[in-house]
Amino acid sequence: MNKFIIPLVVILAALIIGGALAYNSYSKCTVSSGGANIISSADAGNKLIDFVNNNILRGQATASLIDTFEENGVYKVKFDVSGQQAEWRITKDGSFIFPQTIDLAEVEDPADNTGTTVGNFSVSSEEICYEDGKPVVYFFGSESCPHCVWEKPVIRGVASKFEGLIAYHENIDNDADQDIFKKYSTGGIPTLVIGCKYYRVGSGEQSGEETEGKNLAALMCKLTQNQPEEACEGLEDLVNSIN
């Protein structure tokens, strides 16, 4: 599964403990701006990515730069790590970096993880969520995320086989269902939530389209009591293996 090798929480802890000191040891590419040592947005983005790769991920995964732009007197850097996207900030002189800001008033209690099942989905202790009597399947992604682009037609195709039996919410580049996203995601995309019972951050690319499709179908079959038969036929063993 494409997801952070090191969860964002661990990255934040590493940054808080040693990030500022380590980052200040980097040389700065500076340009003159009113006497202050201001680096360009491009240099700022590359510097933050270098820091994440060299001091935090250390070969376990690779961060890649998506975009850098100025906001509220600092640079905001958007980057990707194995299918998860994050936005961090760096001061304009390149001295300090800050993880994504969090509004504590809006933080949802995370879903309790009771283990993993097919497709490397986490199993939640939550009750199955329904809409009009149908289990709800959520897909969160962005057209700017290549892993989301890969995953979208797979889950869309599987969900179409369960029309009338599930409620499919495909949230691409919008803020719908943010309560669900905040509860089940680390902030990365793609995020898939199957009936609020099974969830995963990251795509199924490593398994391949066929296997990913079967895993998704099995999870949905689990929630619909193996209906419809034509969608669940041949998946009995996989469905029975799901926690």
N, C-alpha and C positions, 0 to 999 in steps of 0.2 A: 504494500500500500504506500502511496506517495503521501507522506506526512512528515512533520518535523521529527528528526531523530531525537532531538532534545526539545521537550515541550517549552512553550513560551514562558511558563512559570519558572522553569530552571534557567532559561536565558536571562530573565529579569533578575533573578537572584544572583547570578554570576556577574551581571552588570553592576548591581548595587554594591556587591562586595569588592570587586576589583576593577570595574570597568573604567571609572574616571581616571585612575592612576595610570592604567595601561594605555588608555587612549591618549593621555597627555604626552606620552613618550613619543608619539608619532610626529614626524616632521610635517610642517605645514607648507602648502603651496599657496602663497599669499599674493594678493594684489592690493594696491593702495586705494583706500576709500576713506577720505576724511581723516587720515592718520591712523585708522584702525586696521588691524590685520584681518582683512575679510577674504575668504576664499570663495571661489566661484561655486555655483550650485552643482556643476558637474563634478568638481573636485570634492565637494562635500559628500555627494552621493557615493562616489568611489571610495572615499575614506571610511565612511560608515560601513560599507560592504566589506572592505578589507578587514576592518575591526571584527565584524561578526564572524567572518570566515576564519581569521587567524587566531582570535582570542576566545571565541565561544564554541563554534562548531568544530573547529580543528580537524577537518577531514571527514567528520561523520556525515556531513551533508554540505551543500554549497548554496550560499545565498547569491541571488542574481538581482541586479538593479532593474527596476521598472521605470521609476520616474523620480525626479527631485524638483521641488518648487518652494518658493518662499511663502511663509505664512506666519503672521504675527511676530515678525522680527527674527525668526529662525528658519532653517530649511527643514521641510518635511520630506523624508525619503521613503518611498514606497518600494518594497522588495519582496522577492519570492524565495521560499525555501521548500523545495520538494512538493510544490503544489499548494502550500499555504502562503498567503499574502499577509504582510504586516506593514505598518507605517510607524516609523520612529522619527525623532527629531534630532537635529544637530545644530549647535550654535554656529553663527555665521563666521566665527573665527576658527572653527574646527576643533575647539578645545573640549567640548562636552557633548555627549549624546544622551538622549532621553527616550525611553520606550514609549509606546503609544499611551496617551493620556486616558485615564479611566474616570468616568463619572461614577463615584461610589454609590450614589443614590439610585443609579440605574442598573447596578450589577445584580444579575439573577443568581440565586443559589444554584450551583452546578448540579447536573444530574449525577446521582450515585451510580458508580460503575461497579457492577457485580461480576464482571468477567468479559470474555470475548467469545465470539461465535463466528460463523461462516463469513468469508469476505473480510475478516479482521474487524468486524463491527463490534463495538462495545455494547454490552447489555445493561440497560438501565433498570433500576428498581421501580421506576415510575409505572403507573397504570397506562394501558393503551389509551391514546387520545383519539377521539372520534369527532367527526363533523357530519351532522345529519345521519348518525348511525353508522358511518363508514370510517375505518382507520385512516388517519391522515399521513400522507407521505410528503416530506419537505425536501426540496433541493435548493441549496443556496450557492450561487456562483456569479461569475462575471465573464463577459466576453473578452476581457483583457487577460484572463487567466487561462493558459493553454490546457491545464489539467481539467478545468471546468468545461472547456470546449470539447474535450475528449469524452468526459463523463455524461454530458447533457443528453446526447442522442441515445445513449445506452439506457439510462434510467427512464427517459421519456418513452422509449420503445417498450420497456418492460411495463411501465405504469399503464400504457394504453391497453395492455392485455387484461387489465383488471378494471376497466371502465365500468362504473356503476357499483363497484365493490369497495373502492378506495377513493379518497379525496386527495388529488395530487396538486400540490402547491409548488410551482416552479418559479423561484424568485431569482431572476437574473438582473443584476445592477439595479436593485430597488431595495427599499427598507421595509418591505412587508414581513410580517411574522418575526419581528426582531426579538420578541420575548423567547421564542423557541431557539433562535440562532444564538442568543447570549447564554442560554441554558446548556446547550449541547455542543457549542463550538468554542475553541480556544481563541477565535477571532480569525482563523484561517478558512480558506475556501479551496475546493468545494467542500461543503458540509452536507451530508445526507442524514436525514432523520426519518426512520421508518416506524410510524405509529407511536412515536415517543418512547419506544421500547428498545430500538436498535439504532445506533448512530455511529457515524464515522466522519472524521475530518481528513480529506484527501481522496484522490481518485483510485480506481481499481486498475490502472494501466498495467501495473506489473503482473497482474493475473491474466490480462488479456480480455478482449471484448466478450468472447463466448463465456468464459468462466465468470466474469463479472455479471453478465446478464443472468446466468443461472443462480448466482448467489443472491442477487436482488430479488429475483422471482421467488426463490425459496423463502426469503424473509417475508415477502408479501403474502405468500401462500400460508405461512404460519399464522398470520393475522386474520386471514379470511377463511380459515378452516378448509384449506385446499380447494378453494373455489376461485375462478372457474376451473373445471376439470381439465380443459384443453391447455390452460396456462401452467397447471401444476403437475400434469402427467409426466412421469419419469423423474420427478424431483423428490419422491417420497423419502428416500434415504437422507437426502440433504436436509429436508424439512425436519425430519425426526432427530437430526443431530443438533438442531438449534436449541439453545437453552430456553 
